[in-house]
Amino acid sequence: MINGMHVIIYSRDAESDRAFIREVLRFPSVDVGGGWLIFAAPPSEVACHPAADNNRHELYLMCDNVEKEVERLKQSRITCGPISREQWGLHTTIELPGGGRLGLYEPRHPRPLG
């Protein structure tokens, strides 16, 4: 039986991104040895979208109020992209210290219980 998901974020500066997840996003973690952190994630959902190519996957964080969350992130000197209004919700991006970006959105679609 599948009982969870493990997400990997590849980064040119994994230490900085781990610090961001620990200190700014405040995700609890365990050290599995040598400072290698595994973070607990909030509840998740999975969607399958049609695409021309396989093996392309995206990671989005979700929140109840994207505008308030962007303001909170700015207080930690985190850069976010502009907020766009989509049919499915409000969307922005978070720039990680390692140079990558994560999606952040406020869902406006029905959410599965889980």
C-alpha atoms as a printed R data frame, in Angstrom:
    type eleno elety resid chain resno       x      y       z
1   ATOM     1    CA   MET     A     1   0.000  0.000   0.000
2   ATOM     2    CA   ILE     A     2   1.345  3.464  -0.873
3   ATOM     3    CA   ASN     A     3   1.469  5.573   2.282
4   ATOM     4    CA   GLY     A     4   3.152  8.825   1.236
5   ATOM     5    CA   MET     A     5   5.195 10.784  -1.295
6   ATOM     6    CA   HIS     A     6   8.829 11.882  -1.308
7   ATOM     7    CA   VAL     A     7   9.574 15.039  -3.303
8   ATOM     8    CA   ILE     A     8  13.117 15.971  -4.374
9   ATOM     9    CA   ILE     A     9  14.155 19.534  -5.192
10  ATOM    10    CA   TYR     A    10  17.456 19.576  -7.082
11  ATOM    11    CA   SER     A    11  19.470 22.697  -6.344
12  ATOM    12    CA   ARG     A    12  22.822 24.317  -7.058
13  ATOM    13    CA   ASP     A    13  22.805 25.420  -3.392
14  ATOM    14    CA   ALA     A    14  20.995 22.717  -1.438
15  ATOM    15    CA   GLU     A    15  22.213 24.015   1.942
16  ATOM    16    CA   SER     A    16  20.595 27.428   1.380
17  ATOM    17    CA   ASP     A    17  17.385 25.860   0.134
18  ATOM    18    CA   ARG     A    18  17.266 23.535   3.163
19  ATOM    19    CA   ALA     A    19  17.707 26.548   5.443
20  ATOM    20    CA   PHE     A    20  14.864 28.313   3.588
21  ATOM    21    CA   ILE     A    21  12.528 25.342   4.011
22  ATOM    22    CA   ARG     A    22  13.475 24.993   7.689
23  ATOM    23    CA   GLU     A    23  13.540 28.672   8.721
24  ATOM    24    CA   VAL     A    24  11.147 30.488   6.366
25  ATOM    25    CA   LEU     A    25   8.605 27.818   5.449
26  ATOM    26    CA   ARG     A    26   8.998 26.286   8.935
27  ATOM    27    CA   PHE     A    27   8.571 22.686   7.785
28  ATOM    28    CA   PRO     A    28   9.537 20.222  10.544
29  ATOM    29    CA   SER     A    29  12.439 17.931   9.671
30  ATOM    30    CA   VAL     A    30  14.627 15.070  10.801
31  ATOM    31    CA   ASP     A    31  18.373 14.875  10.271
32  ATOM    32    CA   VAL     A    32  19.060 11.499   8.655
33  ATOM    33    CA   GLY     A    33  22.806 11.950   9.130
34  ATOM    34    CA   GLY     A    34  25.442 14.570   8.420
35  ATOM    35    CA   GLY     A    35  22.978 17.457   8.300
36  ATOM    36    CA   TRP     A    36  20.924 15.819   5.533
37  ATOM    37    CA   LEU     A    37  17.394 16.972   6.337
38  ATOM    38    CA   ILE     A    38  14.166 15.272   5.336
39  ATOM    39    CA   PHE     A    39  11.190 17.620   5.732
40  ATOM    40    CA   ALA     A    40   7.625 16.801   6.630
41  ATOM    41    CA   ALA     A    41   5.283 18.208   4.004
42  ATOM    42    CA   PRO     A    42   1.778 19.561   4.378
43  ATOM    43    CA   PRO     A    43  -1.165 17.581   2.953
44  ATOM    44    CA   SER     A    44  -0.821 17.056  -0.771
45  ATOM    45    CA   GLU     A    45  -2.776 16.281  -3.889
46  ATOM    46    CA   VAL     A    46  -1.749 14.936  -7.304
47  ATOM    47    CA   ALA     A    47  -3.114 15.930 -10.712
48  ATOM    48    CA   CYS     A    48  -2.284 14.581 -14.181
49  ATOM    49    CA   HIS     A    49  -2.169 17.115 -17.007
50  ATOM    50    CA   PRO     A    50  -1.883 16.312 -20.711
51  ATOM    51    CA   ALA     A    51   1.538 17.091 -22.221
52  ATOM    52    CA   ALA     A    52   3.550 16.394 -25.358
53  ATOM    53    CA   ASP     A    53   6.414 14.935 -23.292
54  ATOM    54    CA   ASN     A    54   6.586 12.610 -20.293
55  ATOM    55    CA   ASN     A    55   8.804 12.967 -17.208
56  ATOM    56    CA   ARG     A    56   8.024 16.632 -16.591
57  ATOM    57    CA   HIS     A    57   6.774 17.214 -13.066
58  ATOM    58    CA   GLU     A    58   6.051 20.392 -11.113
59  ATOM    59    CA   LEU     A    59   5.892 21.245  -7.430
60  ATOM    60    CA   TYR     A    60   3.470 23.855  -6.118
61  ATOM    61    CA   LEU     A    61   3.010 24.877  -2.516
62  ATOM    62    CA   MET     A    62  -0.545 25.816  -1.558
63  ATOM    63    CA   CYS     A    63  -1.844 28.383   0.912
64  ATOM    64    CA   ASP     A    64  -5.153 29.860   2.046
65  ATOM    65    CA   ASN     A    65  -4.251 33.457   1.136
66  ATOM    66    CA   VAL     A    66  -1.496 33.959  -1.441
67  ATOM    67    CA   GLU     A    67  -1.320 37.736  -0.965
68  ATOM    68    CA   LYS     A    68  -0.710 37.409   2.797
69  ATOM    69    CA   GLU     A    69   1.835 34.647   2.224
70  ATOM    70    CA   VAL     A    70   3.756 36.768  -0.308
71  ATOM    71    CA   GLU     A    71   3.876 39.587   2.257
72  ATOM    72    CA   ARG     A    72   5.152 37.172   4.915
73  ATOM    73    CA   LEU     A    73   7.842 35.887   2.559
74  ATOM    74    CA   LYS     A    74   8.913 39.435   1.681
75  ATOM    75    CA   GLN     A    75   9.590 40.049   5.393
76  ATOM    76    CA   SER     A    76  12.161 37.234   5.118
77  ATOM    77    CA   ARG     A    77  13.632 38.891   1.998
78  ATOM    78    CA   ILE     A    78  12.226 36.216  -0.308
79  ATOM    79    CA   THR     A    79  11.405 37.359  -3.837
80  ATOM    80    CA   CYS     A    80   8.066 36.303  -5.302
81  ATOM    81    CA   GLY     A    81   6.804 36.748  -8.836
82  ATOM    82    CA   PRO     A    82   3.677 38.679  -9.739
83  ATOM    83    CA   ILE     A    83   0.371 37.172  -8.633
84  ATOM    84    CA   SER     A    84  -1.783 36.017 -11.515
85  ATOM    85    CA   ARG     A    85  -5.461 35.131 -11.400
86  ATOM    86    CA   GLU     A    86  -6.232 31.808 -13.059
87  ATOM    87    CA   GLN     A    87  -9.465 29.808 -13.302
88  ATOM    88    CA   TRP     A    88  -8.097 27.424 -10.691
89  ATOM    89    CA   GLY     A    89  -6.725 30.036  -8.256
90  ATOM    90    CA   LEU     A    90  -4.213 32.784  -7.531
91  ATOM    91    CA   HIS     A    91  -0.645 31.894  -8.547
92  ATOM    92    CA   THR     A    92   2.866 33.215  -8.001
93  ATOM    93    CA   THR     A    93   6.400 31.848  -7.773
94  ATOM    94    CA   ILE     A    94   8.867 31.806  -4.894
95  ATOM    95    CA   GLU     A    95  12.544 32.282  -5.693
96  ATOM    96    CA   LEU     A    96  14.635 29.853  -3.668
97  ATOM    97    CA   PRO     A    97  18.030 30.931  -2.303
98  ATOM    98    CA   GLY     A    98  19.639 28.269  -4.537
99  ATOM    99    CA   GLY     A    99  18.246 29.997  -7.635
100 ATOM   100    CA   GLY     A   100  15.313 27.712  -8.412
101 ATOM   101    CA   ARG     A   101  11.638 28.602  -8.273
102 ATOM   102    CA   LEU     A   102   8.610 26.940  -6.728
103 ATOM   103    CA   GLY     A   103   5.004 27.622  -7.579
104 ATOM   104    CA   LEU     A   104   2.738 28.934  -4.833
105 ATOM   105    CA   TYR     A   105  -0.996 29.163  -5.206
106 ATOM   106    CA   GLU     A   106  -4.269 29.735  -3.439
107 ATOM   107    CA   PRO     A   107  -6.607 27.060  -4.815
108 ATOM   108    CA   ARG     A   108 -10.029 28.122  -6.014
109 ATOM   109    CA   HIS     A   109 -10.985 24.603  -7.103
110 ATOM   110    CA   PRO     A   110 -12.585 21.827  -5.067
111 ATOM   111    CA   ARG     A   111  -9.987 19.993  -2.960
112 ATOM   112    CA   PRO     A   112  -9.996 16.252  -2.264
113 ATOM   113    CA   LEU     A   113 -10.146 15.062   1.313
114 ATOM   114    CA   GLY     A   114  -7.133 13.044   2.307
